[in-house]
């Protein structure tokens, strides 16, 4: 879906991913474009894992999630 408005919704959040084979990945103030006004933590976790093409993911923790209005950076 192409976004035509100048201001869209984005989610800003911190995350911690633990891999089932060891190790992990952390991010803070990470931003993703979203469709709609909100996204639940489970959907957000799925989105980030798929978007980053991560494998062997054990758990994903989402913290400090907030929705902001800002022009989307990535186009479909």
C-alpha positions, 0 to 999 in steps of 0.5 A, a space after each residue: 500500500 502506497 502512502 500518500 500523506 506527508 505524515 504517517 504513523 510509525 512505532 518507536 520502541 526498544 527491543 531485545 531478541 534472544 536466539 535459541 542457539 545462543 546470543 542476542 540482539 538489542 536495539 533502542 529507539 528503533 523505528 518502523 513504519 506501520 499501517 493504522 494507529 497501533 500495533 500490538 507487541 506480538 505483531 511488532 515482534 513478528 514484524 521485526 523478526 521478518 523485516 530483519 530476516 532473523 533465524 533461530 529466534 527464541 524470545 523477543 521483548 518489546 519495551 518503551 513502545 510509542 506511536 508517533 506521526 512522522 513521514 514514512 521513510 521506506 516506500 512500498 
